[in-house]
Amino acid sequence: MPIELTVEQRDLQAALTDAWSEHAPAQDVWPSIRELGLTEIPFPEDLGGAGYGVKDASVVMTAHGRCLASSPYLSSVIMAGLTLLHAADDEGRRAHLPAIASGERRAALVCGPAVVSSSIGAAVTNEGTLVLNGRQDVVLDAASADVLVVVAHTASGVELAVVDGGAAGVGRHQRESLDLTREFATVEFTGVEATRVTGPYLEERLRRVRSLLMIALAAEQVGIARQCLEMTVDYAKTRQQFGRTIGSFQALKHRLVDMLVATELAEATVLDAADVDRFVDADLAERAASARVLASRAAMYAAEEAIQIHGGIGFTWEHPLHHHFRRAKTDQLLFQDDDVHVDTVARAMLGRVRAASV
């Protein structure tokens, strides 16, 4: 299968790039996202969605990474929405996904970096609901979310719950973040009664969800890398030293080419992984980890190089590059750091080697 976007996906990418190109970092694009129907993309039509897939949502995430606008698209549509879609029971999906798909309600996913676990404990009542207790740090967009989708632990295993963000016993405390374009919060539950929406094979499904979330985040990182590269190329064409544009210096050309190669490689890996229906869970986990590592490295490398090549202006508060660096570093630390994902890829490769030698 070709590793490329379809004509429709390229058109969407171009339209979003044009629509958001003038937005300053941290500017809210949520109204634009809702107006364009982008919240509906990854959900089936019978649940209020448009019936498309992760690859289409990744196009939106790439555009989101380029403009660094502020919106709960990652937290609500991707993280909480896909968790409900793939891991909740039928009743839970029908009850909560239509409002998330329309953008009417914002959701946040309360879980640990591995997704399948958290610091939240739960007890099952006689009525089948869950009573939540515990504290989870670094929850994306939790302070402003209407709905909290919670991964919790009971004596018998992992459970999935949904609770109103303003319910009694829910504490949400916004945290200072390196990324000035996104909000993170600490969420505390004290005897909070929540709706149990646990679907079958929950832990297995949550591991697949984790792969989907990493692919979407990797797509955003590709957008960051691409924007940093283009900003730097444009600057190198106009900035002059010693009577020449700095882009004419051979050493600088090499650095720009290295940025391009890292970005192109990451983009190809993300596009390959985003065709998620082709893969069983184990293969998807390997491809998601590969995309995550290459995209993280490309985004950080491009952001660092862009600041260096811009010289003094690249270090100023007024220049947007520090926002790209901050987003790249924050994204790199979501869903565990690169070492974990490198280990996932290494284990998969060694497994194939052992299988082939038998």
C-alpha positions, 0 to 999 in steps of 0.5 A, spaced: 500 500 500 502 506 498 505 511 504 501 517 502 495 521 503 489 520 498 487 526 494 481 528 499 486 528 505 491 532 501 485 537 500 484 537 507 491 538 509 491 544 504 485 547 507 487 547 514 494 550 513 491 556 509 485 557 514 490 556 520 496 559 517 495 566 520 493 564 527 498 566 533 500 560 537 495 559 543 490 562 539 483 558 540 481 554 533 476 550 537 470 554 534 473 553 527 474 545 528 467 545 530 464 549 524 468 544 519 466 538 522 473 536 524 470 533 531 466 528 527 472 525 523 474 518 527 467 516 529 462 512 525 456 515 523 451 511 527 454 515 533 454 522 530 461 521 526 463 522 519 465 515 518 472 516 517 479 513 520 485 515 524 489 517 518 484 522 517 484 525 524 492 525 523 491 530 518 488 534 522 493 533 528 499 535 523 495 541 521 494 542 529 502 541 530 504 546 524 499 552 527 500 550 535 493 553 536 489 551 542 484 547 542 482 540 546 482 536 539 487 531 542 484 531 549 477 530 547 476 527 540 483 523 540 484 521 547 477 521 550 473 519 544 477 514 541 478 510 548 470 510 549 470 508 541 474 502 542 474 500 549 467 502 552 461 498 552 455 499 547 451 503 552 457 507 554 458 509 547 451 511 545 450 515 551 457 519 550 460 519 544 455 523 540 456 529 544 463 528 543 463 527 536 459 534 535 464 538 539 458 540 544 461 537 550 469 537 551 472 530 554 479 529 557 482 522 559 484 521 566 489 515 565 497 514 566 502 515 561 501 507 559 494 509 558 492 502 561 493 504 568 492 510 572 493 512 580 485 512 580 482 507 585 475 504 584 470 500 588 464 497 584 457 498 588 451 494 588 448 498 583 454 497 578 456 504 578 463 505 580 466 510 586 472 513 584 478 515 589 485 518 588 489 523 584 492 523 577 497 528 575 498 531 568 491 530 565 491 534 558 485 539 558 482 536 564 480 543 568 476 545 562 473 538 560 465 537 561 466 530 561 472 525 564 473 518 561 477 515 567 481 509 567 481 506 574 483 500 578 479 495 582 480 489 586 478 485 580 482 489 575 481 495 570 475 499 569 473 504 565 468 510 567 465 516 565 464 522 570 461 529 569 467 534 570 463 538 575 460 532 579 461 533 587 468 530 589 471 532 583 477 536 584 481 539 578 487 544 579 491 547 573 498 546 573 504 550 570 506 547 563 512 548 559 507 548 553 504 555 553 499 553 548 496 547 552 493 546 559 494 540 564 491 539 570 491 535 576 485 531 577 482 528 584 477 524 586 474 523 593 468 518 593 465 520 586 460 516 583 461 514 576 458 511 570 461 504 569 462 503 561 467 498 561 467 494 555 470 487 553 477 485 553 478 492 556 486 492 558 487 489 551 483 494 547 486 500 551 493 497 549 490 498 542 488 505 544 494 507 546 497 505 539 492 510 536 493 515 541 501 515 539 500 515 532 495 521 532 501 525 537 506 523 532 502 526 526 502 533 530 510 532 531 511 531 524 507 538 523 511 541 528 517 539 524 515 541 518 513 548 520 520 549 523 523 547 517 519 551 512 520 557 517 528 556 517 528 555 510 524 562 509 529 565 514 535 562 510 533 565 504 532 572 506 537 573 512 544 576 509 551 575 512 558 577 509 553 580 503 550 573 502 544 570 504 545 565 509 542 559 505 547 559 500 553 557 505 554 550 504 554 548 512 547 551 513 545 547 507 547 541 510 543 542 516 537 544 512 537 537 509 538 533 515 532 537 518 528 535 511 530 528 512 528 527 519 521 530 517 520 526 511 522 519 514 518 521 520 512 523 516 512 516 512 513 512 518 506 516 521 503 515 514 504 507 514 502 506 521 496 511 521 493 505 516 491 502 522 486 497 520 491 493 516 495 491 523 493 486 528 495 489 535 502 487 536 504 489 529 500 496 530 504 497 537 510 496 533 509 501 528 506 506 533 512 506 537 516 507 531 512 513 528 513 516 535 520 515 536 522 518 529 517 523 530 519 525 537 526 526 534 524 530 528 520 535 532 525 536 537 531 536 532 527 541 527 525 546 533 533 546 536 536 547 529 531 552 527 532 556 533 540 555 532 539 557 525 535 563 526 541 566 531 539 571 536 532 572 534 530 565 535 531 566 542 527 572 543 520 571 547 517 575 541 519 570 536 514 564 535 519 558 535 520 557 543 512 555 542 514 550 537 520 548 542 516 547 548 510 543 544 515 539 541 518 537 548 512 536 551 509 532 546 516 528 547 514 526 554 506 524 553 505 517 553 512 515 556 519 517 553 522 515 547 526 509 551 520 505 552 518 505 545 525 504 542 524 498 547 518 496 544 521 496 537 527 492 539 523 487 542 518 486 536 525 485 531 528 480 536 522 476 536 522 476 528 529 474 528 528 468 533 522 466 529 526 466 523 531 462 526 527 456 529 
